[in-house]
Amino acid sequence: MLFLACVLAAAAPTEAAAAGRGLARRAATLPDPAYLRVATWNVAAINNNPFEYWITHDDPKYNQMMQDVQAFLDEPGAADVAVSTAMLGELQAKMTEAGWDHVDEAVAEWRSQYAGRQIIAGFMKDKDLGKKRLMSMPDRTTNTINLASGQTATRPTAINCYGAEFASMEQWWAQWKGFMFDTKLSLASGKEATPSQLVGKISRAKYPALTEAEEAMSRPLSAICQAAFDGILVHMLNTVGGGAHKETWQPMRRQMCVALNSRKTHRTLAILSRSYADSDAIFLQEIWGDEIWGDVGRFREILGDSYADSDAIFLQEIWGDVGRYGEILGDSYADSDAIFLQEVSGAMVAQLREHPKLSRNFSLHVAPNDGKRDQISVLLLSRSRFDPASATSLNPAFDALLAGLGGDVPVWYQEPTYVLASFHGDTDGLATVPVVKAMAQLLAKQPAGTRHVFGMDANTYAVGSAKQQGVSEFAAEYRQLGLTSCWGDAPDPTNITTFNARTYLQPQLNKAVAYKDLASPGTGDKNPKDFLLFPRGSFGVESTTKDNTGQKAYVERQPFPTLTFPSDHGVLSSVLKLLPPPSPLASELRTARRSLRAAE
């Protein structure tokens, strides 16, 4: 179970802090103290496969190509040729030379069960292959490999950001086998290995569709299936639409990799600074990408130049090209009082500590780390607003409330004015309610008058089930805790903040959605997942807006990300009006009314 949260308790500036760096410069633009401007955004993990999800693309050739791929898979006709064994002998020799077990059995299994099948009907659409994970499992470990240098190595395939081109099938095959078996990599783990060594045995206990014999030979058998799958993809993209996309699909892939991968951080930062610069608090979740090592200097430059006026910056889950986030944060959120990000690499923490401008302007607070992951949550707090000497970790108390859930949850307490939290739930949202309950328990122990805002990707669903957290059921839970949301006490299940669906260019075709069905109910991920929670009676909601354009505008029924909006979650922003604390008499009257209603 994976979830991520950041919690900050913040006070109004002390007299000493008020005299500190930056306050005079900010004074002319300070927001009305009667209002709190907050934003929450799951900026989303960087996807290694730029073709995996439908995006909104400004070039009609993209939609045409994706529809041609779909049509080819739906009705390949005479193009549904037999799976070839032309390269099988070379692959068998490579696996044997590498010392793999059960190679001959796997080759015999391939020849008897798969060779001669039609590439689409008999292979790509074989549901049993999908259930056995014979293609998706090796793809998971070799598609994009994190290196000790902070860079990545990519398998020669159509479904990642592999840099070279394939002028022919022969050229693709030479690159594929050379990469898998002859390329020694220095991994981020500190080990050295060829990509083929990362292909492991598939467990029958986890994937019971495998037979005992298939489990025993699953390593070489899955490598053969992976090679066939990659080859079919290249062949398909070169031939669909009568060969119309042979010269364009690889340049298009490079363009999408720039927009959705290598420059994602840059674009994210631009949106934040351009469109959300007047926010008092920004909650970001799931900032992903190990390529941060390669562009950390750019990220430091952007934070230092564009966020000197921020009161707090929270970094969470940074994996990937930081330049892309830099553009978005740098243009839209430069005047924010607090920025919450999650899953920051250890290298990034070190760079933040060493950066002359950031270390002068901000104090850095890092959650306890068990050393098992190079992703931790951190808080950057403006020295002009928050007194770093007063910060106290509440992790022992909060972790005790979260017993059994695990996760990375830094909790810091300063003064009894604000508690701000940012949270990224597990995929099915099943950890969301327990985390909110734990937070409510923690808040109950804080001094009277403490205000709380909780920005989150709750991962709730329009229609819940035993396996997925429903949004209406989630609302019932937070109401019982005395909380409400920017969407009120009863959020509309159709008020979605995600709109994405898988294409046919990824290993799990059973999850693909046809272009014509993108807007149909029950297809893809179209759900109300993002929230701002706070205690009922502490704030009034002046306005709440969704944004899937980076311009504080939301286009309904539009798949995203797009080439200009890099996340699969919309930005959610609210203007909250601070309400006066209830008088003792008012509290007594409310209690009396509740008692009367209960008696009735």
C-alpha positions as CSV (number, residue, x, y, z in Angstrom):
1,M,0.0,0.0,0.0
2,L,1.5,3.4,-1.0
3,F,0.4,6.7,0.3
4,L,2.3,10.0,0.8
5,A,1.5,12.9,3.0
6,C,3.1,16.1,4.2
7,V,1.8,17.9,7.3
8,L,2.8,21.4,8.5
9,A,1.6,23.4,11.5
10,A,2.4,27.0,10.9
11,A,2.1,30.3,12.8
12,A,1.8,33.9,11.8
13,P,5.2,35.4,11.5
14,T,6.9,36.2,14.8
15,E,8.2,39.8,15.3
16,A,11.7,38.6,14.6
17,A,10.6,36.7,11.5
18,A,8.7,39.7,10.3
19,A,11.9,41.6,10.2
20,G,13.6,38.9,8.2
21,R,14.5,38.6,4.5
22,G,11.8,39.3,1.9
23,L,8.9,40.6,4.0
24,A,9.3,44.2,2.8
25,R,9.4,43.0,-0.8
26,R,6.3,40.9,-0.2
27,A,4.3,43.6,1.7
28,A,2.9,45.2,-1.3
29,T,1.5,42.0,-2.6
30,L,0.4,40.2,0.6
31,P,-3.1,38.7,0.2
32,D,-6.1,39.7,2.3
33,P,-5.5,38.1,5.7
34,A,-9.2,37.3,5.8
35,Y,-8.8,34.8,3.0
36,L,-6.6,31.8,2.3
37,R,-5.8,30.9,-1.3
38,V,-4.9,27.2,-1.6
39,A,-4.3,24.8,-4.5
40,T,-3.7,21.1,-4.6
41,W,-2.3,19.1,-7.6
42,N,-1.2,15.6,-8.1
43,V,1.4,16.4,-10.8
44,A,1.5,12.7,-11.6
45,A,4.3,10.2,-12.2
46,I,6.2,10.5,-15.4
47,N,5.1,7.7,-17.7
48,N,7.9,5.8,-19.4
49,N,5.6,5.1,-22.4
50,P,4.4,8.3,-24.0
51,F,1.9,6.3,-26.1
52,E,0.3,4.5,-23.2
53,Y,-2.6,6.9,-22.5
54,W,-4.7,8.9,-24.8
55,I,-3.7,12.6,-24.8
56,T,-5.1,15.7,-26.4
57,H,-2.6,16.5,-29.2
58,D,-2.7,19.5,-31.4
59,D,-1.5,17.5,-34.5
60,P,-4.3,15.5,-36.2
61,K,-1.7,13.0,-37.3
62,Y,-1.6,11.7,-33.7
63,N,-5.3,10.8,-33.5
64,Q,-5.1,9.3,-37.0
65,M,-2.1,7.2,-36.1
66,M,-3.7,5.9,-32.9
67,Q,-6.9,5.1,-34.6
68,D,-5.0,3.3,-37.4
69,V,-3.3,1.2,-34.7
70,Q,-6.6,0.4,-33.2
71,A,-8.1,-0.5,-36.6
72,F,-5.2,-2.7,-37.3
73,L,-5.6,-4.6,-34.0
74,D,-9.4,-4.8,-34.5
75,E,-9.3,-6.0,-38.1
76,P,-5.8,-6.8,-39.3
77,G,-7.0,-8.8,-42.3
78,A,-4.2,-10.1,-44.5
79,A,-1.7,-8.2,-42.4
80,D,-2.2,-10.6,-39.6
81,V,0.8,-12.7,-40.6
82,A,2.4,-15.5,-38.7
83,V,4.7,-15.0,-35.8
84,S,8.2,-15.5,-37.1
85,T,11.0,-17.7,-35.7
86,A,13.7,-16.0,-37.8
87,M,15.4,-14.4,-34.8
88,L,14.6,-17.2,-32.2
89,G,17.9,-19.0,-32.7
90,E,20.0,-15.9,-32.0
91,L,18.0,-15.2,-28.9
92,Q,18.3,-18.8,-27.7
93,A,22.1,-18.5,-28.1
94,K,22.2,-15.3,-26.2
95,M,20.2,-16.7,-23.3
96,T,22.3,-19.9,-23.2
97,E,25.5,-17.9,-23.3
98,A,24.2,-15.9,-20.3
99,G,23.8,-19.1,-18.3
100,W,20.0,-19.0,-18.1
101,D,18.1,-22.1,-16.9
102,H,15.4,-23.9,-18.9
103,V,16.3,-22.1,-22.2
104,D,15.8,-25.2,-24.4
105,E,12.4,-26.0,-22.7
106,A,11.3,-22.4,-23.3
107,V,12.3,-22.5,-26.9
108,A,10.5,-25.8,-27.4
109,E,7.4,-24.3,-25.7
110,W,7.5,-21.3,-28.0
111,R,7.8,-23.5,-31.1
112,S,5.0,-25.7,-30.1
113,Q,2.6,-23.2,-28.6
114,Y,3.3,-19.8,-30.2
115,A,5.3,-20.1,-33.4
116,G,3.0,-19.8,-36.4
117,R,0.3,-18.0,-34.6
118,Q,-1.1,-14.9,-36.2
119,I,0.7,-11.8,-34.7
120,I,-2.6,-10.1,-33.7
121,A,-5.3,-12.7,-33.2
122,G,-3.0,-15.3,-31.8
123,F,-0.4,-13.3,-29.9
124,M,-1.2,-9.6,-29.2
125,K,-4.8,-10.4,-28.3
126,D,-4.2,-13.6,-26.4
127,K,-5.8,-13.0,-23.0
128,D,-3.9,-15.8,-21.4
129,L,-0.6,-14.2,-22.3
130,G,-1.8,-11.1,-20.5
131,K,-2.9,-13.0,-17.4
132,K,0.5,-14.8,-17.3
133,R,2.3,-11.4,-17.5
134,L,4.7,-12.9,-20.1
135,M,5.1,-9.6,-21.8
136,S,4.2,-7.0,-19.2
137,M,6.5,-8.4,-16.4
138,P,9.8,-8.1,-18.4
139,D,8.6,-4.8,-19.8
140,R,8.2,-3.5,-16.2
141,T,11.9,-4.3,-15.3
142,T,13.6,-3.4,-18.6
143,N,11.5,-0.6,-20.2
144,T,13.3,2.2,-18.5
145,I,16.1,1.5,-16.1
146,N,17.4,4.0,-13.5
147,L,21.1,4.3,-13.4
148,A,23.6,5.4,-10.8
149,S,24.4,8.5,-12.8
150,G,20.8,9.6,-12.4
151,Q,20.1,9.0,-16.1
152,T,18.1,6.2,-17.5
153,A,18.7,3.4,-20.0
154,T,15.8,2.4,-22.3
155,R,15.0,-0.9,-24.1
156,P,14.8,-0.5,-27.9
157,T,11.0,-0.6,-28.2
158,A,8.3,1.7,-29.5
159,I,6.7,2.1,-26.0
160,N,9.3,4.2,-24.2
161,C,11.6,7.2,-24.9
162,Y,14.4,5.2,-26.6
163,G,16.5,7.8,-28.4
164,A,17.7,6.0,-31.5
165,E,15.5,5.2,-34.5
166,F,14.8,1.9,-36.2
167,A,15.2,2.3,-40.0
168,S,14.4,-1.4,-40.5
169,M,13.4,-4.5,-38.5
170,E,17.0,-5.8,-38.8
171,Q,18.3,-2.6,-37.3
172,W,15.7,-2.8,-34.4
173,W,16.7,-6.4,-33.7
174,A,20.4,-5.6,-33.6
175,Q,19.8,-2.8,-31.2
176,W,17.5,-4.9,-29.0
177,K,19.7,-7.9,-28.5
178,G,22.8,-5.7,-28.0
179,F,21.0,-3.7,-25.4
180,M,19.5,-6.7,-23.5
181,F,22.6,-9.0,-23.4
182,D,25.7,-7.0,-24.2
183,T,25.2,-3.6,-22.4
184,K,26.6,-3.5,-18.9
185,L,24.7,-0.9,-16.8
186,S,25.6,0.7,-13.4
187,L,22.3,0.6,-11.7
188,A,20.9,3.1,-9.2
189,S,21.0,0.4,-6.6
190,G,24.8,0.3,-6.9
191,K,24.9,-3.0,-8.7
192,E,26.1,-3.7,-12.2
193,A,24.0,-5.8,-14.6
194,T,22.9,-6.2,-18.2
195,P,19.2,-5.5,-18.8
196,S,18.6,-9.3,-19.4
197,Q,19.7,-9.9,-15.8
198,L,16.8,-7.8,-14.6
199,V,14.3,-10.3,-16.3
200,G,13.2,-12.5,-13.4
201,K,11.1,-15.5,-12.8
202,I,7.3,-15.0,-12.7
203,S,5.5,-16.3,-9.7
204,R,2.6,-18.7,-10.2
205,A,1.3,-17.9,-6.7
206,K,0.8,-14.3,-7.9
207,Y,-0.3,-15.1,-11.4
208,P,-2.0,-18.5,-11.2
209,A,-2.7,-18.6,-15.0
210,L,0.8,-19.9,-15.3
211,T,1.3,-23.7,-15.3
212,E,4.0,-25.2,-13.1
213,A,6.1,-25.8,-16.2
214,E,5.6,-22.2,-17.5
215,E,6.6,-20.9,-14.1
216,A,9.9,-22.9,-14.2
217,M,10.7,-21.6,-17.7
218,S,9.1,-18.2,-17.2
219,R,12.4,-16.2,-17.4
220,P,13.5,-17.3,-20.9
221,L,9.8,-17.7,-22.1
222,S,9.0,-14.1,-21.1
223,A,12.1,-12.8,-22.7
224,I,11.1,-14.5,-26.0
225,C,7.6,-13.0,-25.6
226,Q,9.0,-9.6,-24.9
227,A,11.2,-9.7,-28.0
228,A,8.2,-10.8,-30.1
229,F,6.0,-8.1,-28.6
230,D,8.5,-5.3,-29.3
231,G,9.1,-6.5,-32.8
232,I,5.4,-6.7,-33.6
233,L,5.0,-3.1,-32.3
234,V,7.7,-1.7,-34.6
235,H,6.3,-3.7,-37.5
236,M,2.8,-2.5,-36.8
237,L,3.7,1.2,-36.6
238,N,5.7,0.9,-39.8
239,T,2.8,-0.7,-41.7
240,V,-0.6,0.6,-40.3
241,G,-2.5,3.1,-42.4
242,G,-0.8,1.7,-45.5
243,G,2.6,2.7,-44.2
244,A,1.4,6.3,-43.7
245,H,3.1,6.7,-40.3
246,K,6.4,5.0,-41.0
247,E,8.3,8.2,-41.3
248,T,6.4,10.1,-38.6
249,W,5.8,7.9,-35.6
250,Q,9.3,8.1,-34.3
251,P,9.6,11.9,-34.6
252,M,6.1,12.1,-32.9
253,R,7.3,9.9,-30.1
254,R,10.3,12.2,-29.5
255,Q,8.0,15.2,-29.4
256,M,5.7,13.5,-26.8
257,C,8.7,12.4,-24.8
258,V,9.9,16.0,-24.5
259,A,6.4,17.3,-23.5
260,L,5.4,14.4,-21.2
261,N,8.8,13.2,-19.9
262,S,12.0,15.2,-20.3
263,R,10.4,18.7,-20.0
264,K,7.5,17.8,-17.8
265,T,9.0,19.4,-14.7
266,H,9.7,22.6,-16.6
267,R,6.1,22.9,-17.8
268,T,4.7,22.0,-14.4
269,L,6.6,24.8,-12.7
270,A,5.5,27.3,-15.4
271,I,1.8,26.5,-14.8
272,L,2.2,26.9,-11.1
273,S,3.9,30.3,-11.2
274,R,1.9,31.7,-14.1
275,S,-1.6,30.7,-12.9
276,Y,-1.3,30.2,-9.2
277,A,1.1,32.9,-8.0
278,D,-1.4,34.4,-5.6
279,S,-2.0,31.2,-3.7
280,D,-1.4,31.1,0.0
281,A,-0.8,27.3,0.0
282,I,-0.2,24.9,-2.9
283,F,-0.5,21.2,-2.3
284,L,1.3,19.0,-4.9
285,Q,1.4,15.2,-5.0
286,E,3.3,12.6,-7.0
287,I,6.2,14.5,-8.5
288,W,8.1,11.7,-10.2
289,G,11.4,11.0,-11.9
290,D,14.9,9.8,-11.2
291,E,16.2,12.0,-14.0
292,I,16.2,14.8,-11.4
293,W,19.9,14.0,-11.0
294,G,20.5,15.1,-14.6
295,D,18.8,18.5,-14.3
296,V,18.9,19.3,-10.6
297,G,20.9,22.5,-11.4
298,R,18.0,23.8,-13.5
299,F,15.5,22.9,-10.7
300,R,17.6,24.7,-8.1
301,E,17.9,27.8,-10.4
302,I,14.1,27.9,-10.9
303,L,13.3,27.4,-7.2
304,G,15.9,30.0,-6.2
305,D,14.8,32.6,-8.7
306,S,11.1,32.0,-8.8
307,Y,10.3,31.0,-5.3
308,A,12.2,33.4,-3.1
309,D,8.9,34.9,-2.1
310,S,7.3,31.6,-1.1
311,D,6.6,31.1,2.6
312,A,6.8,27.3,2.4
313,I,7.8,24.8,-0.3
314,F,6.9,21.1,0.2
315,L,8.6,18.7,-2.2
316,Q,7.1,15.3,-2.7
317,E,7.8,12.4,-5.2
318,I,10.2,14.1,-7.6
319,W,11.3,11.6,-10.2
320,G,12.0,12.7,-13.7
321,D,13.1,15.7,-15.6
322,V,13.1,18.6,-13.2
323,G,13.2,21.2,-16.0
324,R,9.6,20.3,-16.9
325,Y,8.4,21.0,-13.4
326,G,10.6,24.1,-13.3
327,E,8.7,25.7,-16.2
328,I,5.3,25.1,-14.4
329,L,6.2,26.1,-10.9
330,G,8.4,28.9,-12.1
331,D,5.7,30.7,-14.1
332,S,2.6,30.2,-11.9
333,Y,3.4,29.9,-8.2
334,A,6.2,32.2,-7.5
335,D,4.4,34.2,-4.8
336,S,2.9,31.2,-3.0
337,D,3.1,31.0,0.7
338,A,3.5,27.3,0.8
339,I,4.3,24.6,-1.8
340,F,3.8,21.0,-1.0
341,L,5.7,18.4,-3.2
342,Q,6.3,14.7,-2.5
343,E,8.9,11.9,-2.9
344,V,12.1,13.9,-3.3
345,S,15.3,12.0,-4.1
346,G,18.1,12.0,-1.6
347,A,20.2,13.8,-4.2
348,M,17.7,16.6,-4.3
349,V,17.7,17.0,-0.6
350,A,21.4,17.4,-0.6
351,Q,21.2,20.0,-3.4
352,L,18.5,22.0,-1.5
353,R,20.7,22.1,1.6
354,E,23.6,23.4,-0.4
355,H,21.8,25.9,-2.6
356,P,23.0,29.4,-1.4
357,K,19.7,31.2,-2.1
358,L,17.3,28.5,-1.0
359,S,19.1,27.7,2.2
360,R,19.2,31.4,3.1
361,N,15.5,31.9,2.4
362,F,14.1,28.6,3.6
363,S,14.5,26.1,6.4
364,L,14.4,22.5,5.3
365,H,12.6,19.8,7.2
366,V,12.9,16.1,6.2
367,A,10.8,13.2,7.3
368,P,12.5,10.3,9.0
369,N,13.8,7.9,6.4
370,D,14.3,4.1,6.8
371,G,16.9,4.1,4.1
372,K,14.9,1.7,1.9
373,R,13.7,4.2,-0.6
374,D,15.3,7.2,-2.3
375,Q,12.1,9.2,-2.1
376,I,11.2,11.2,1.0
377,S,8.9,14.1,1.7
378,V,10.4,17.4,2.8
379,L,9.2,20.8,3.8
380,L,10.8,24.1,2.8
381,L,9.5,26.8,5.1
382,S,10.1,30.5,4.6
383,R,12.3,31.9,7.3
384,S,10.4,35.2,7.1
385,R,7.2,33.5,8.0
386,F,8.0,30.5,10.1
387,D,10.5,30.3,12.9
388,P,12.6,27.2,12.2
389,A,13.7,26.9,15.8
390,S,10.1,26.3,16.9
391,A,9.5,23.3,14.5
392,T,8.9,20.1,16.3
393,S,8.3,16.7,14.7
394,L,5.0,15.0,15.5
395,N,5.9,11.9,13.6
396,P,6.0,9.6,16.6
397,A,2.4,10.5,17.5
398,F,1.1,10.4,13.9
399,D,3.0,7.2,13.0
400,A,1.4,5.5,16.0
401,L,-2.1,6.5,14.6
402,L,-1.1,5.1,11.3
403,A,0.0,1.7,12.6
404,G,-0.1,-0.9,9.9
405,L,-0.5,1.5,7.0
406,G,3.2,2.3,6.4
407,G,4.1,5.2,4.1
408,D,6.1,8.4,4.2
409,V,4.3,10.9,6.4
410,P,6.4,13.7,7.9
411,V,4.5,15.7,10.5
412,W,5.9,19.0,11.8
413,Y,4.3,21.3,14.4
414,Q,5.2,24.9,15.0
415,E,2.6,27.2,16.6
416,P,-1.2,26.8,17.0
417,T,-2.3,28.7,13.9
418,Y,-2.4,26.4,10.8
419,V,-2.0,22.7,10.1
420,L,-1.5,22.1,6.4
421,A,-1.3,18.6,5.0
422,S,-0.7,17.2,1.5
423,F,-1.5,13.6,0.8
424,H,-1.3,11.1,-2.1
425,G,-3.5,8.0,-1.6
426,D,-3.0,4.5,-2.9
427,T,-4.3,3.6,-6.3
428,D,-7.6,2.3,-5.1
429,G,-8.1,4.9,-2.4
430,L,-8.4,2.4,0.4
431,A,-5.8,4.1,2.6
432,T,-7.5,7.5,2.3
433,V,-10.2,7.2,5.0
434,P,-7.8,5.7,7.6
435,V,-5.3,8.5,7.0
436,V,-8.0,11.2,7.3
437,K,-9.2,9.6,10.5
438,A,-5.6,9.5,11.9
439,M,-5.2,13.2,10.9
440,A,-8.5,14.1,12.6
441,Q,-7.3,12.4,15.8
442,L,-4.0,14.3,15.6
443,L,-5.9,17.6,15.1
444,A,-8.1,16.9,18.1
445,K,-4.9,17.1,20.2
446,Q,-3.9,20.5,18.9
447,P,-4.6,23.8,20.7
448,A,-7.9,25.4,20.3
449,G,-8.1,27.8,17.3
450,T,-5.8,25.7,15.1
451,R,-6.9,25.8,11.5
452,H,-6.4,22.9,9.2
453,V,-6.4,22.5,5.4
454,F,-5.8,19.1,3.8
455,G,-5.0,19.0,0.1
456,M,-5.2,15.5,-1.4
457,D,-5.4,13.1,-4.3
458,A,-7.8,10.9,-2.4
459,N,-8.0,8.4,-5.3
460,T,-11.8,8.2,-4.9
461,Y,-14.1,6.8,-7.5
462,A,-17.5,7.9,-8.9
463,V,-18.8,4.4,-8.1
464,G,-17.2,2.7,-5.2
465,S,-16.8,-1.0,-4.5
466,A,-15.2,-3.3,-2.0
467,K,-11.9,-2.8,-3.9
468,Q,-12.2,0.9,-4.6
469,Q,-13.1,3.9,-2.3
470,G,-16.3,5.5,-3.5
471,V,-16.5,9.3,-3.3
472,S,-19.9,9.4,-1.7
473,E,-18.8,6.9,1.0
474,F,-15.6,9.0,1.5
475,A,-17.8,12.1,2.0
476,A,-19.9,10.3,4.6
477,E,-16.7,9.5,6.5
478,Y,-15.3,13.0,6.5
479,R,-18.6,14.4,7.5
480,Q,-18.6,12.2,10.6
481,L,-15.2,13.5,11.5
482,G,-16.6,17.1,11.5
483,L,-14.9,17.9,8.2
484,T,-16.1,19.4,5.0
485,S,-14.5,20.0,1.6
486,C,-14.2,22.6,-1.2
487,W,-16.9,20.6,-2.9
488,G,-19.2,20.8,0.2
489,D,-20.5,18.0,2.3
490,A,-21.9,16.0,-0.7
491,P,-19.5,16.1,-3.7
492,D,-21.0,15.4,-7.1
493,P,-19.7,12.1,-8.3
494,T,-19.7,13.4,-11.9
495,N,-17.5,16.4,-11.0
496,I,-14.3,14.7,-12.2
497,T,-10.7,15.8,-11.9
498,T,-9.2,13.0,-14.0
499,F,-9.9,11.9,-17.6
500,N,-7.5,9.4,-19.0
501,A,-7.6,6.0,-20.7
502,R,-5.1,3.5,-22.1
503,T,-4.4,3.3,-25.8
504,Y,-3.6,0.1,-27.8
505,L,0.1,0.8,-27.7
506,Q,0.9,-0.8,-24.3
507,P,1.2,-4.4,-23.1
508,Q,-2.2,-4.8,-21.5
509,L,-4.6,-4.6,-24.5
510,N,-7.5,-5.8,-22.3
511,K,-7.4,-2.4,-20.6
512,A,-7.3,-0.3,-23.9
513,V,-10.2,2.0,-24.7
514,A,-11.2,2.8,-28.3
515,Y,-11.1,6.4,-29.4
516,K,-14.8,6.6,-30.0
517,D,-15.4,5.3,-26.4
518,L,-13.2,7.8,-24.6
519,A,-16.2,9.8,-23.2
520,S,-18.4,6.8,-22.6
521,P,-19.3,6.0,-18.9
522,G,-17.2,3.3,-17.3
523,T,-14.2,3.6,-19.6
524,G,-10.8,4.7,-18.4
525,D,-10.2,6.8,-15.3
526,K,-12.8,9.6,-15.1
527,N,-13.3,10.2,-11.4
528,P,-13.6,12.8,-8.7
529,K,-10.3,12.3,-7.0
530,D,-8.9,15.6,-5.7
531,F,-10.0,17.4,-2.6
532,L,-9.4,20.2,-0.1
533,L,-10.6,19.2,3.3
534,F,-11.0,21.4,6.4
535,P,-13.0,21.4,9.7
536,R,-16.6,22.5,9.2
537,G,-17.1,26.1,10.4
538,S,-13.4,27.1,10.0
539,F,-13.7,28.4,6.5
540,G,-16.2,29.5,4.0
541,V,-15.7,28.5,0.3
542,E,-15.6,31.7,-1.8
543,S,-14.7,29.8,-5.0
544,T,-13.3,26.5,-6.2
545,T,-11.9,26.0,-9.7
546,K,-10.6,23.1,-11.7
547,D,-7.8,23.4,-14.3
548,N,-6.6,21.0,-17.0
549,T,-5.1,23.6,-19.2
550,G,-2.6,25.5,-17.0
551,Q,-4.7,28.6,-17.5
552,K,-7.1,28.2,-14.6
553,A,-9.6,26.8,-17.0
554,Y,-11.0,23.2,-17.3
555,V,-12.2,21.7,-20.6
556,E,-14.7,19.0,-19.9
557,R,-14.7,15.7,-21.8
558,Q,-11.0,16.3,-22.8
559,P,-8.4,13.6,-22.2
560,F,-5.4,14.8,-20.4
561,P,-2.4,15.2,-20.1
562,T,-1.9,17.3,-23.2
563,L,1.3,18.6,-24.8
564,T,0.9,21.8,-22.6
565,F,-0.6,20.3,-19.5
566,P,1.6,17.4,-18.3
567,S,-0.5,15.7,-15.6
568,D,-3.4,13.3,-15.6
569,H,-4.9,15.2,-12.6
570,G,-6.4,18.6,-12.8
571,V,-5.2,21.4,-10.5
572,L,-7.8,22.2,-7.8
573,S,-7.7,25.7,-6.3
574,S,-9.9,27.4,-3.7
575,V,-10.3,30.8,-2.1
576,L,-11.3,30.1,1.5
577,K,-12.7,32.8,3.8
578,L,-11.5,32.6,7.4
579,L,-14.6,32.3,9.7
580,P,-14.5,33.6,13.3
581,P,-14.3,30.9,15.9
582,P,-17.7,30.0,17.3
583,S,-18.6,31.5,20.6
584,P,-19.2,29.2,23.6
585,L,-22.9,30.1,23.5
586,A,-23.2,29.2,19.8
587,S,-21.5,25.9,20.4
588,E,-23.9,25.1,23.2
589,L,-26.9,26.0,21.0
590,R,-25.6,23.7,18.2
591,T,-25.1,20.9,20.7
592,A,-28.6,21.4,22.0
593,R,-30.1,21.3,18.5
594,R,-28.3,18.1,17.7
595,S,-29.6,16.6,20.9
596,L,-33.1,17.6,20.0
597,R,-32.8,16.1,16.5
598,A,-31.4,12.9,18.0
599,A,-34.3,12.7,20.4
600,E,-36.8,13.0,17.6
